[in-house]
Amino acid sequence: MIINNKLSRKRIYQILASILVIAAIVFGIRPDDAMLGFWGGIIGGIAGGLFTYFGVKQTLNFEMNKSKIDALPQKILHSDSLISKLDEVANKIFLFRSDLIHVKTEKELQKQKTEKLDFLHSAETELKNLAVHINGEAYRNLDKAFSILIERVYGLTAYVEDYEDKGSAKESLEFLDSVPDDVRPYVLDFDRDYKILKEIIEAEALTFDWVKERVGERLDDMVVELEDLDGSLRKLKNKFIQELK
């Protein structure tokens, strides 16, 4: 703060001296000239205005930086809580993936899906309440990731319904066929879902184990999504720690 203030004053003195020299050259002012006092008054007024401007600016910058630094410990604590809760969500999805081997019926799979969807909605609310105390970046990343996670859980239902009813699979495929080519790259899992639907329609018979494999693939993607979110939040937390030093 002191160094910056000294630099600002030095810069102002240099500007004023330059103005005085230029005025003396242009108007031919001599040391004993009456115009010297006139120009001295003008330059003095300019100097006072500049000192006031830089003083207020530096005071505001100091207060803003102080407020930012004072908020960092709370941001770090909220980041820790957010990362810890996110680990719980990832473990829940991972256990769902591991327990698929024990699921024997479509009804049981639908029940598991409903439970995980309710859990994700609840966790999303809790995590967002923490993210608002960190910053906009944390909130945006969380909102984007959970939109994808919840959409993928809803997609699990489609796999079971299409497996049970080829008519449903044909309707789903017709819908994907209607999506314009330039929009398809922005549709989540478009290529994979299209391939799976064709496989359902063309196959003479599909086993429930086949369905569980497809569900498992989508759950694996969800785990990766959570790991990516975890990585971005840890990076943000480390940024706060560095700024606090």
Protein Blocks (a to p, Z undefined) as FASTA:
>chain_A
ZZmmmmmmmmmmmmmmmmmmmmmmmnopafklmklmmmmmmmmmmmmmmmmmmmmmmmmm
mmmmmmmmmmmmmmmmmmmmmmmmmmmmmmmmmmmmmmmmmpmbfklmmmmmmmmmmmmm
mmmmmmmmmmmmmmmmlmmmmmmmmmmmmmmmmmmmmmmmmmmpmklmmmmmmmmmmpcf
klmmmpghklmmmmmmmmmmmpmbdcfklmmmmmmmmmmmmmmmmmmmmmmmmmmmmmmm
mmmZZ
